[in-house]
Amino acid sequence: MTYVVTFTDYEPTPRFDDVPWTTVHVEEGVASDGPWEQIDTIILQPTDPDPEHPMSRSFTTNEATIPAGWYRVTFVDDLGNQLITDPVFNRAGARDQNYFPSVRNVASKIMSRTKDQFGNLIGTFNDETTPTDEQVDQVSEGCITDVADVIGDRVPEAFIDDAQNVAALRTALQVELDFFSDQVNTGRSIYPQLLEQYKLSLENLKSSIASDLAGDGPDLQGKSAAPYYWFPPPYVPSLEIVTGEQIYDGYATIVYPRAVKNYN
């Protein structure tokens, strides 16, 4: 039996040698550090016309052999050069959402938790941190339904980044509760701030998506949670120009008019 695994929004690093990536190798493993077995080769069509500005890619394999496993994507060019990406965990049927947060998404919310046993800041979760990357993925799987209950399983493409941000916040909250509950209970956790940020971001995202789907919202660019401001033009009284003086400032001639209010 085989399973379908979809990889969304993979963007390779820019290349300055004018050589594009041409294929993707998909590898499967039972752990985040392997061992890895290549299960599929996907041809990239079209290739990047400008490798310095690579396109974001999404692709699917139906060659997965385990229902819950780790997958690694490697970009390959015609010269045999490779770019290996971070492994991701997949459980069959658990990722119907198009905004499932990556481990790095979650790590960015609670960066101080990404330390190894010696106190070194790693910057993401891996097999040397608490929790591990696999544990973070499992927490995300359990939490994303809370977000999906509010905004649905699929969001418009313009809101995917915002939805991933919200889902990452929800996972970060659960990581604090599951792995650092003693610090949460004694006020030594960022949990309250995360909770406030999560609630605000989720509500703003929900409203923005609803407006977009109704067709009466603004054409949003960037984060949907960004505020929008509008002010009326300032009131300027009617003025009557009386005379002016030319002043040379060393670079330009500026005219400063003198004026009085027109009471007519």
C-alpha positions in Angstrom: 0.0 0.0 0.0 1.2 3.5 -0.8 0.3 6.9 0.5 0.0 10.4 -1.0 2.3 13.1 0.5 2.1 16.7 -0.7 4.9 19.3 -0.2 3.9 22.9 -0.3 5.8 26.1 -1.0 9.4 24.8 -1.3 11.7 27.6 -2.4 15.4 26.7 -3.0 18.1 29.2 -2.2 19.1 31.6 -4.9 21.9 30.6 -7.3 24.3 33.0 -8.9 25.9 30.6 -11.4 22.9 30.7 -13.9 22.3 26.9 -13.4 18.7 26.0 -12.5 17.5 23.1 -10.4 15.9 20.5 -12.7 14.6 17.7 -10.5 13.5 16.9 -7.0 14.3 13.7 -5.1 11.9 12.7 -2.4 13.3 10.5 0.3 11.5 8.7 3.1 12.7 7.6 6.6 11.3 6.4 9.9 13.2 9.1 11.9 14.2 12.7 11.4 17.9 11.7 10.9 17.2 8.8 8.6 18.3 6.4 7.2 16.8 7.8 4.0 15.5 5.9 1.0 14.6 7.7 -2.2 11.1 6.9 -3.3 10.4 9.4 -6.1 12.0 11.7 -8.6 10.0 14.7 -9.8 10.9 16.8 -12.8 10.6 20.5 -12.3 8.6 22.1 -15.1 9.3 24.8 -15.9 12.8 25.3 -14.6 13.7 28.7 -13.1 14.4 31.2 -15.9 16.4 33.2 -13.4 18.0 30.9 -10.8 18.9 34.0 -8.8 15.2 34.4 -8.1 13.9 30.8 -7.8 10.2 30.0 -7.9 8.3 28.6 -5.0 7.3 24.9 -5.7 4.6 22.6 -4.6 4.5 18.9 -5.6 3.0 15.6 -4.6 4.3 12.0 -4.5 2.1 8.9 -4.3 5.0 6.6 -3.6 5.1 7.0 0.2 5.2 3.6 1.9 4.6 4.3 5.5 1.5 6.0 7.0 3.5 8.1 9.5 7.1 9.0 8.5 9.7 11.6 7.8 10.3 13.0 4.3 13.2 14.9 2.9 13.2 16.9 -0.4 16.5 17.4 -2.3 16.8 19.7 -5.3 19.2 18.5 -8.0 20.7 20.1 -11.1 21.9 18.6 -14.3 25.5 18.7 -13.0 24.6 16.5 -10.0 24.8 19.3 -7.4 22.3 18.9 -4.6 20.4 21.1 -2.1 19.0 19.1 0.8 16.1 20.6 2.7 15.0 20.0 6.3 13.0 16.8 6.9 9.3 17.1 7.6 7.0 14.7 9.4 3.8 13.4 7.7 1.0 11.4 9.0 -1.6 10.1 6.4 -4.7 12.2 6.6 -3.4 14.5 9.3 -2.5 17.4 7.1 -5.6 18.4 5.1 -4.8 22.0 5.9 -2.8 24.1 3.4 -1.2 26.1 6.2 0.3 23.4 8.4 3.2 25.1 10.3 6.7 23.9 9.9 9.0 23.2 12.8 10.8 26.4 12.1 7.6 28.4 12.1 6.9 27.1 15.7 10.5 27.7 16.8 10.3 31.3 15.7 7.6 31.9 18.3 9.5 30.4 21.2 13.1 30.7 20.2 14.4 30.4 23.7 13.2 26.8 23.9 15.4 25.7 21.0 18.4 24.9 23.1 20.4 21.7 23.4 21.4 20.0 26.6 24.4 22.3 26.9 22.4 25.4 26.7 23.4 26.2 23.1 20.8 28.1 21.1 20.0 26.0 18.0 17.4 28.2 16.4 15.0 25.4 15.6 13.9 22.1 17.1 15.9 18.9 16.4 16.7 15.6 18.1 18.9 17.5 20.6 16.3 19.9 21.9 13.3 19.5 24.2 10.9 19.0 22.6 12.4 17.4 19.5 11.3 18.3 16.0 9.2 15.1 15.8 7.4 16.0 19.0 6.7 19.5 17.8 5.2 18.1 14.6 3.0 15.8 16.6 1.8 18.7 18.8 1.0 20.7 15.6 -1.1 17.8 14.3 -3.1 17.9 17.5 -3.6 21.6 17.6 -4.2 22.6 14.0 -7.8 21.4 14.2 -8.5 24.2 16.7 -7.5 26.7 14.0 -9.3 24.8 11.3 -12.5 25.0 13.3 -12.4 28.8 13.0 -11.0 29.4 9.5 -11.5 26.1 7.7 -9.1 23.5 6.4 -8.2 25.5 3.3 -7.6 29.2 3.1 -7.1 31.5 0.1 -3.5 31.6 -1.1 -3.1 35.2 0.0 -3.7 34.2 3.6 -1.6 31.0 3.8 1.4 32.8 5.5 -1.0 34.4 8.0 -2.7 31.1 8.8 0.7 29.4 9.2 1.6 32.1 11.7 -1.6 31.5 13.7 -1.2 27.7 13.6 2.4 28.1 14.8 1.3 30.3 17.7 -1.3 27.7 18.7 1.4 25.0 18.6 3.8 27.1 20.6 1.1 27.5 23.3 0.7 23.8 23.6 4.4 23.2 23.7 4.6 25.5 26.7 1.8 23.6 28.4 3.1 20.2 27.6 6.8 20.6 28.2 7.2 23.6 30.5 4.0 23.5 32.6 5.9 24.2 35.8 7.2 27.5 34.4 3.7 28.4 33.1 2.3 27.8 36.6 4.9 30.0 38.2 4.8 32.9 35.8 8.1 32.1 34.2 6.7 31.3 30.7 5.8 33.5 27.7 2.5 31.7 27.6 0.2 34.7 28.5 1.8 36.8 25.8 1.5 34.0 23.3 -2.1 33.5 24.2 -3.0 37.1 23.7 -1.2 37.3 20.4 -2.9 34.0 19.2 -6.4 35.2 20.0 -5.9 38.6 18.3 -4.2 37.1 15.2 -6.9 34.4 14.9 -9.7 36.9 15.1 -8.1 39.3 12.6 -7.4 36.5 10.2 -11.0 35.2 10.5 -12.4 38.6 9.7 -10.0 39.2 6.8 -10.9 35.9 5.2 -14.6 36.5 5.6 -14.3 39.9 4.0 -12.2 38.5 1.2 -14.7 35.7 0.5 -17.6 38.1 0.6 -15.9 40.3 -2.0 -16.2 43.5 0.0 -12.8 43.6 1.8 -9.8 45.6 0.8 -7.1 44.2 -1.4 -4.8 43.1 1.4 -1.1 42.9 0.9 1.2 41.3 3.5 0.0 40.2 7.0 -3.8 40.3 7.4 -3.4 41.4 11.0 -1.8 44.7 10.0 -4.0 47.6 10.9 -5.4 50.0 8.3 -5.6 53.7 9.0 -7.5 56.5 7.3 -7.6 60.2 8.2 -9.7 63.0 6.6 -7.7 65.8 4.9 -6.8 68.6 7.3 -8.8 71.7 7.3 -6.9 74.7 5.8 -8.4 78.2 6.2 -8.8 80.4 3.1 -5.6 82.5 2.8 -4.9 85.7 0.8 -1.3 86.0 -0.3 0.0 89.4 0.5 3.7 89.3 -0.5 6.7 87.0 -0.3 10.4 87.1 0.3 13.1 85.1 -1.6 15.7 83.5 0.7 18.8 81.8 -0.7 19.8 78.9 1.4 22.9 77.8 -0.5 21.2 75.2 -2.6 17.9 76.6 -3.9 15.7 79.6 -3.9 12.7 79.2 -1.6 9.8 81.5 -1.6 8.1 81.9 1.8 4.8 83.8 1.3 3.3 85.9 4.0 -0.4 85.5 4.3 -3.4 86.8 6.3 -6.8 85.2 6.8 -9.4 86.1 4.3 -12.5 87.1 6.2 -14.5 88.1 3.1 
